[in-house]
Amino acid sequence: MPEKDHVIVGTAGHIDHGKSALVKALTGTDPDTLPEEKARGMTIELGFVFLDDPGYDKQIVFIDVPGHEKFIKTMAAGASHVDATLLVIAADEGVSVQTREHFDILGLLGVGLGAVVLTKSDLVDEARIADLAAAVRSYVRGSFLDGAPVIPVSSLTGAGLEDVRAVLRDIGRKVAPRPDNGIFRMPIDRVFTVQGFGTVVAGTVLGGRVRTGDEVEVFPDGLKSRVRGIQVHGEKTDASGLGRRTALNLHDLKKEELRRGQVAGAAASLVRTLRLDARLDVLPSVEKDVKHRDRVRLHVGTDEVMARLALLEGQTVGTGGSALVQLILERPVVALPGDRFVIRSFSPLVTIGGGQVLDANPEKHKRFSGQVVEG
């Protein structure tokens, strides 16, 4: 049976707006698996669920993210490499705080496709649905969701679910092939152990292929290992490749050595760095200017690291502005030119901007020297 291409769809939206309930209603599988999640009735960790659609030639994979503001770090990791999103808004509450922040993060990460789902539609009347749909269309105007479907849904009654499935199939047909440099790279977003097998890491393959028996390195820590086994969609396979959700059983590595934010890749294929040159775009909604030497939280790939912003063209960047910057990191990361990133302020915890890596291993620059050339 030929491999189906994966379409990675991330949920997004405010806490208690019904993201996990929507995924469960669409797939029959609850993405919340932790006892604490079930006890508290809230998503804490990333949930990964496959939508089985035998008549469709692609495999839809959901990454369900937490909606609580305390778990934005986890949300950013989950959204870092999705193909599309379902922006989930509860019909009885409307656009809320984390709706806005999740939406901003998706835009900064370069997500280009998606739809808006108005959940809990059974709790309101048709006039409320019509008013909210109009307000949402106005809110997303000029963004990647401009003109996207807005679908009322009830995960309780099932109303609208088939419309969502149809939209997901259409999104899958529009997803552009990911660029591939042919070298295996997989940012890790999940680490766990399987009794009798050992340590497993999972993520979305961003380049190349990986095969059972391959030697791999876990960056930036320089851990060497061999792939004992590979699973895709819960099934054992001999290889996996670009754009596919993949789990790797790694030989001779302990769970305690591994974490979300590391990258599994071909040995010696990536370089640890403490600096990144980038183009930074500041959100129009940010209330304060971004200043030279500001301490920020950098989310790149599935990792989060503290950094200082060195502005290369001035002392500040105003709201809605753009500038060349160098990010000076407090611990090493790995990245490649073209990778998207998000920055959040150190305190208070607010998303302030993001952009694209231009040079993943630059030298220290003299400000205003004119030596930085945008690629």
Disulfide bonds with the S-S distance in Angstrom:
none
